[in-house]
Amino acid sequence: MADPNHAPDPSRPSPVRGTSRRSFLRTTVLAGGALAAPAVLSGCGTTAGRSSPAGASSLAPAVLSSQPDAGQGETLRVGLIGCGGRGTGAAGQALKADSKAVLVAMADVFPEQIETALKSLTQDPAIADRVQVPPERRFVGLDAYQRLIESGVDVVLQAAPPGFRPQHVRAAVEAGKHQFVEKPVATDVAGVRSVLESVRMAREKNLAWVAGFCWRYDRARREFYRRIHDGAIGDIRAIYATYYTGPVKPMPPPSARPPGMGDVEWQIRNWYNFVWLSGDGLVEQACHSVDKILWAMRDVPPARAVATGGRQTPNHEGNIYDHMHVVYEWSNGVRAFLGQRQIAGCFNQNSDFLMGSRGEGVIDGWRAVYIKGENRWRFTGPNNDMYQQEHDELFASIRRGEPINDGEWQVQSTWVALMGRMAAYTGQEITWEMIQNSQERLVPDPLSWDMKLPVAPMAIPGQTKFV
């Protein structure tokens, strides 16, 4: 049976057939009762009252052919914030998800990013005619996101560096826009709190919010976790997850900085290497592994975390670790072990091993997904493009007037990633209550192009304090 929160119901009339554009968009924003009341992220975490995330607790398989009929509905005007590789990919997927979607605006701090993305998108014959971004709707600068939101778009794709995410998603929600929101949602606890408020505002306004935690939109993993939740391996005893890979965006030496380039520009151009912009490798990349751990645990957050980590390879002016190992523990004694590393020339792996009382569940990277033990199983069906699926379900939900809202579990997965990073940086045991009450604030506010922005020192366990 299709997941009612994500798959279109072909027996229901389209909310846009026979309506004007203004009426259609008003319907998608104001329709009441389509989603459950928001959950409260507190204590050990409850999932009661949440709309089921794609493939999460209810795990009913979603219909994978969800593109609405091109004859139904009005044009959906799409705006892209953050025109790097991930943003460019998201824009292409959005246009392929809905034949009435048109990319009409783009925003980035740097103009060359917009031009590179436009060149890539217009070379795809499947979508080129719906890339309609004239020069006056190519917004550049730190305030480019706001000008894009005010330009008349209906759907915003959020793909800027995550340090900017809280500010960007809040502006979009306040303006009544549907959103695709890349992971993670923030790089500090203050940002996570802000995004949680935005998520709840989006729910109140009945706005779509699809998370960039793409594995929850993967067919094989949806079926895998459905079986896990149905007891295929019995009670989960432990989880081991790996995110071992090479450097993502190595920091250039100070000598590579062009004369006259200010601190803010230099750091944004090398955003991955600064905690306030990327959140570190655990928060920015291995958050996928954190999210899958939480998926296995039915989105109940851990009670505490301890971790080790540090910097093995030179990072020049950057201040992120290149390896961490986190142990998350739940109140029932279950532990999850997460290894994260971004060092060249090392063993690489991105896998998940779930150990239960009656068997073991294995996600072997991008390859096999299977269960060993009493209930042997291996996924053998055709898989889907999970990146495309995110947008297929986003636009289909908007069309039928029942917008998806993944926001609360997306926030929680980011929060748990921050919990692990803070345990590694401080060398302390960090509890769920501690991370929820943390006063950590890393993102400069206000931020201006010409301001001096000294780089915070690299964290030292045992010396760096919990805030």
C-alpha positions in Angstrom: 0.0 0.0 0.0 1.3 3.5 -0.8 2.4 5.8 2.0 -0.4 8.3 2.3 2.1 11.0 3.4 4.2 10.7 0.2 2.5 8.9 -2.6 -0.2 10.6 -4.8 -3.6 9.0 -4.7 -4.8 8.7 -8.3 -8.4 8.4 -7.1 -8.4 11.9 -5.8 -8.9 14.9 -8.1 -5.9 17.2 -8.5 -6.3 20.3 -6.3 -5.2 22.4 -9.3 -7.5 21.2 -12.0 -9.8 24.0 -13.1 -8.3 26.5 -10.7 -6.5 29.7 -11.2 -2.8 30.1 -10.3 -3.7 32.3 -7.4 -6.3 29.9 -6.1 -4.0 26.9 -6.6 -1.1 28.4 -4.6 -3.4 29.7 -1.9 -4.9 26.2 -1.6 -1.5 24.6 -1.1 -0.5 27.0 1.6 -3.7 27.3 3.5 -5.3 23.8 3.3 -5.8 22.7 6.9 -5.5 19.3 8.5 -3.3 17.7 5.9 -0.5 17.0 8.3 -0.3 15.8 11.9 0.5 18.1 14.8 4.2 18.8 15.4 6.2 16.6 17.7 8.1 18.0 20.7 11.9 17.2 20.6 12.6 16.6 24.2 13.6 14.0 26.8 14.4 10.7 25.0 12.4 11.9 22.0 9.0 10.7 20.9 7.8 10.2 17.4 4.1 10.5 18.4 2.2 13.0 16.2 4.8 13.3 13.4 3.9 12.9 9.8 5.9 9.8 8.8 9.1 10.7 7.0 9.8 9.0 3.7 10.3 5.4 4.7 10.5 6.0 8.4 8.4 4.5 11.2 5.4 3.4 9.2 7.7 2.5 6.2 4.9 1.8 3.8 6.5 1.7 0.3 5.9 4.9 -1.6 4.7 5.0 -5.2 7.8 5.6 -7.2 6.1 7.1 -10.3 4.7 10.3 -8.7 5.1 12.9 -11.4 1.8 14.8 -11.9 0.2 14.9 -15.2 1.5 17.9 -17.2 -2.0 18.9 -18.0 -2.9 19.3 -14.4 -2.0 22.4 -12.5 -0.3 25.7 -13.0 3.3 26.5 -13.4 5.4 26.1 -10.3 8.2 28.7 -10.2 11.4 27.4 -8.7 14.3 29.3 -7.2 17.7 27.9 -6.4 19.8 29.2 -3.4 23.3 27.9 -3.6 24.5 27.1 -7.1 27.3 24.6 -6.4 27.2 21.0 -7.6 24.5 19.8 -5.2 22.3 22.8 -5.9 22.7 22.4 -9.6 21.7 18.7 -9.3 18.7 19.6 -7.2 17.5 22.1 -9.8 17.7 19.6 -12.5 15.9 17.0 -10.4 13.2 19.5 -9.5 12.5 20.3 -13.2 12.4 16.6 -14.0 10.0 15.9 -11.2 7.2 18.1 -12.5 6.8 19.1 -16.2 5.1 22.3 -15.1 8.1 23.4 -13.0 10.2 26.2 -14.3 13.5 27.5 -12.9 13.1 31.3 -12.8 15.6 32.6 -10.3 19.1 31.7 -8.9 21.1 33.1 -6.0 24.7 32.7 -4.8 27.3 34.7 -3.1 29.5 34.3 -6.2 28.3 35.1 -9.8 30.5 32.5 -11.4 28.7 29.8 -9.5 25.4 30.9 -11.1 26.9 31.0 -14.6 28.4 27.5 -14.2 25.2 26.1 -13.0 23.2 27.7 -15.8 25.6 26.3 -18.4 25.1 22.8 -17.0 21.4 23.0 -16.7 20.8 24.4 -20.2 22.9 21.6 -21.7 20.3 19.0 -20.6 17.7 18.7 -23.4 15.1 17.3 -21.0 14.8 20.5 -19.1 16.7 23.3 -21.0 13.5 25.0 -22.2 12.3 25.4 -18.6 15.5 27.1 -17.4 14.3 30.7 -17.7 16.6 32.8 -15.5 17.3 36.2 -17.1 20.1 38.4 -15.7 17.8 40.4 -13.5 16.9 37.2 -11.6 20.4 36.1 -11.0 21.0 37.4 -7.5 24.5 37.7 -6.1 25.8 38.6 -2.6 25.1 37.8 1.0 21.5 39.0 0.7 20.9 37.2 -2.6 18.7 34.6 -0.9 16.3 37.3 0.3 16.0 38.9 -3.2 15.3 35.5 -4.7 12.6 34.8 -2.2 11.0 38.2 -3.0 11.1 37.6 -6.7 7.9 35.6 -6.9 9.1 32.0 -6.7 6.8 29.2 -5.3 9.4 26.6 -4.4 12.8 27.2 -3.0 15.7 24.8 -3.2 18.1 25.3 -0.3 21.6 24.3 -1.1 23.9 27.0 0.2 26.6 26.0 2.8 24.7 24.8 5.9 25.9 27.7 8.1 23.5 29.9 6.2 20.6 27.4 6.3 18.7 28.7 9.4 18.5 32.2 8.0 17.6 31.1 4.5 14.8 28.6 5.5 13.3 31.1 7.9 13.0 33.7 5.2 11.4 31.2 2.9 8.9 30.0 5.4 7.9 33.6 6.4 7.3 34.3 2.7 5.1 31.2 2.4 7.4 29.1 0.1 7.6 25.3 -0.3 11.1 24.1 0.2 13.6 21.4 -0.5 16.2 21.7 2.3 19.6 20.1 2.0 21.2 18.4 5.0 22.3 19.4 7.6 20.0 22.1 8.7 22.5 24.1 10.8 26.1 24.0 12.1 25.4 25.0 15.7 22.7 24.5 18.3 21.4 28.1 18.0 20.8 27.4 14.3 19.1 24.1 15.0 16.7 25.8 17.4 15.9 28.4 14.8 15.2 25.8 12.1 12.9 23.8 14.5 10.8 27.0 14.8 10.8 27.4 11.0 9.7 23.7 10.6 6.7 24.3 12.9 5.9 27.5 11.1 5.9 25.6 7.9 3.6 23.0 9.3 1.2 25.7 10.5 1.2 27.2 7.0 0.9 23.8 5.3 4.1 24.3 3.4 6.1 21.4 1.9 9.5 20.7 3.5 11.4 17.8 2.0 14.8 16.9 3.6 18.0 16.3 1.8 18.7 13.1 3.8 18.4 11.2 0.5 18.7 7.7 1.8 15.2 7.9 3.3 14.0 8.2 -0.3 15.9 5.1 -1.5 13.7 2.1 -2.4 16.1 -0.6 -1.1 16.7 1.1 2.2 13.1 1.8 2.7 12.3 -1.9 2.4 15.3 -2.7 4.6 14.3 -0.5 7.4 10.7 -1.6 7.1 11.8 -5.2 7.7 14.1 -4.1 10.6 11.1 -2.4 12.2 9.0 -5.4 11.6 11.4 -7.5 13.7 13.4 -9.2 10.9 16.6 -9.2 13.1 14.8 -9.2 16.5 15.7 -6.5 19.0 18.6 -4.2 17.9 21.6 -4.8 20.2 24.1 -2.5 18.4 24.8 -0.6 15.2 28.1 0.1 13.5 28.2 2.8 10.8 31.1 3.9 8.7 31.7 7.1 6.7 35.4 6.7 5.7 36.3 8.7 2.6 38.9 11.2 1.3 39.1 14.9 1.8 36.1 16.8 0.5 37.5 20.3 -0.2 41.1 20.6 1.0 42.1 23.9 2.5 44.6 25.8 0.3 47.6 27.4 2.1 47.5 31.1 3.0 49.7 31.9 0.1 46.9 31.0 -2.3 44.7 33.8 -0.9 44.5 36.5 -3.6 45.7 40.0 -2.4 42.8 42.1 -1.1 40.4 39.1 -0.5 38.7 39.6 2.8 38.2 37.1 5.6 34.6 36.4 4.8 35.1 35.8 1.1 38.1 33.6 1.8 36.2 31.4 4.3 33.1 31.1 2.1 35.2 30.1 -0.9 36.7 27.4 1.3 33.6 26.8 3.3 34.0 23.1 4.1 37.1 23.8 6.2 35.4 26.1 8.8 33.1 24.8 11.5 30.7 27.7 11.4 30.1 27.1 7.7 30.2 23.3 7.3 29.7 22.0 10.8 32.7 19.7 10.3 32.8 16.3 8.4 30.6 14.6 10.9 27.8 17.1 10.7 28.1 17.9 7.0 28.7 14.4 5.5 28.5 11.7 8.1 25.2 13.1 9.2 23.8 10.7 6.6 25.1 7.8 8.8 23.7 9.5 11.9 20.3 9.8 10.1 20.3 6.1 9.3 21.2 5.2 12.9 18.2 7.2 14.0 16.0 5.6 11.3 16.9 2.2 12.7 16.1 3.4 16.2 12.6 4.8 15.1 13.9 8.3 15.4 14.3 8.1 19.1 17.5 10.1 20.0 20.3 8.7 22.1 20.6 9.5 25.8 24.3 10.3 25.6 27.4 10.3 23.5 31.1 10.0 24.0 33.7 10.5 21.2 37.3 10.9 20.1 38.7 12.8 17.2 41.3 15.2 15.9 43.2 16.5 12.9 45.8 14.2 11.4 46.6 16.1 8.1 47.5 19.8 7.8 44.5 22.1 7.5 46.3 25.5 7.3 43.8 28.1 8.5 40.8 25.7 8.7 39.5 24.4 12.0 37.7 21.1 11.3 38.7 17.6 12.4 39.5 15.0 9.8 38.4 12.0 11.9 36.0 11.2 14.7 34.6 8.1 16.4 31.3 8.5 18.3 29.5 6.1 20.6 25.9 6.9 21.0 24.0 5.1 23.8 20.2 4.8 24.3 18.5 4.4 27.7 17.8 0.7 27.0 21.6 0.0 26.6 21.7 -0.1 22.8 24.9 1.5 21.4 25.7 2.8 18.0 29.3 3.2 16.9 30.0 5.7 14.1 33.4 6.0 12.5 34.0 9.1 10.3 37.3 10.0 8.5 38.3 12.2 5.6 42.0 11.4 4.9 43.6 10.5 1.6 45.1 7.1 1.0 43.1 5.3 3.6 40.5 2.5 3.5 37.2 3.9 2.3 33.8 2.6 3.4 30.2 3.9 3.8 28.2 1.0 5.3 25.8 0.1 8.1 25.8 -3.0 10.2 22.8 -3.6 12.5 23.2 -6.4 15.0 20.0 -7.9 16.5 18.9 -10.7 18.7 17.9 -12.8 15.7 20.2 -11.7 12.9 22.1 -8.9 11.3 21.1 -6.3 8.8 23.8 -5.0 6.4 23.9 -2.1 4.0 27.1 -2.7 2.1 27.8 0.8 0.8 26.1 1.4 -2.5 26.0 -2.3 -3.3 24.1 -5.0 -1.4 21.4 -4.5 1.1 20.5 -7.7 3.0 19.6 -9.4 6.2 21.3 -12.5 7.7 19.9 -14.9 10.3 16.5 -16.4 10.8 14.8 -14.1 8.2 17.3 -14.1 5.4 16.6 -11.4 2.7 18.4 -9.5 0.0 17.0 -6.6 -2.0 16.9 -7.7 -5.6 14.4 -5.4 -7.1 15.1 -2.4 -9.4 16.2 0.5 -7.3 15.4 4.2 -7.9 17.3 7.4 -8.0 16.9 8.6 -4.5 17.9 12.2 -5.4 15.2 12.3 -8.0 12.7 10.6 -5.7 13.0 13.4 -3.2 11.8 15.9 -5.8 9.2 13.6 -7.3 7.5 13.3 -3.9 8.0 17.0 -3.0 6.2 18.3 -6.2 3.6 15.6 -6.1 2.7 16.5 -2.5 2.4 20.2 -3.5 0.2 19.3 -6.4 -2.3 17.3 -4.4 -2.5 19.9 -1.6 -1.0 17.6 1.0 2.6 18.9 1.4 5.2 16.6 3.0 7.0 18.0 6.1 10.2 16.1 6.9 11.5 18.9 9.0 11.3 17.6 12.6 13.2 14.4 12.0 15.7 16.3 9.8 16.3 18.7 12.7 16.7 15.9 15.1 19.3 14.1 12.9 21.3 17.3 12.7 21.0 17.8 16.5 22.3 14.3 17.1 25.2 14.9 14.7 26.1 18.1 16.7 25.9 16.0 19.9 28.6 13.7 18.5 30.8 16.6 17.3 30.6 18.3 20.7 31.5 15.1 22.5 34.6 14.8 20.3 35.6 18.5 20.5 35.2 18.7 24.3 36.2 15.1 25.3 33.2 15.0 27.6 30.1 12.8 27.7 27.3 14.8 26.2 23.7 14.0 27.1 20.6 14.6 25.0 19.5 17.1 27.6 22.8 18.9 27.5 22.8 19.3 23.7 19.2 20.6 23.7 20.1 23.2 26.3 23.5 24.1 24.8 24.1 27.8 24.1 26.5 27.1 21.3 26.5 29.8 18.6 29.2 29.7 15.9 27.7 31.6 13.0 28.7 35.4 13.0 25.7 37.7 13.4 25.7 40.2 11.8 27.9 39.1 8.9 29.2 41.7 6.4 31.4 41.3 3.4 34.3 43.5 4.6 34.3 42.6 8.3 37.3 41.0 10.0 36.6 37.4 10.9 39.3 35.6 12.8 39.3 31.8 12.6 38.4 30.1 15.9 41.1 27.8 17.1 40.9 24.1 16.5 39.1 22.3 19.3 41.2 20.5 21.9 39.5 17.7 23.9 39.9 18.3 27.6 40.4 22.0 27.0 37.5 23.1 24.8 34.6 23.7 27.0 31.0 22.7 26.6 28.9 25.7 26.0 
